[in-house]
């Protein structure tokens, strides 16, 4: 059986009260839970959200 890595991109449209979009990004990254299910032919071994580097204030 072959083991490999793949990347899935997620497009999210938001509305936020944050004045700085980087605060909204950081909040979503910290609070998002991800679920990717295995299929008959593909077993998911690990999932993770790769953090976007946001500037700090």
HELIX and SHEET records of a PDB file:
HELIX    1   1 UNK A   21  UNK A   31  1                                  11    
END                                                                             
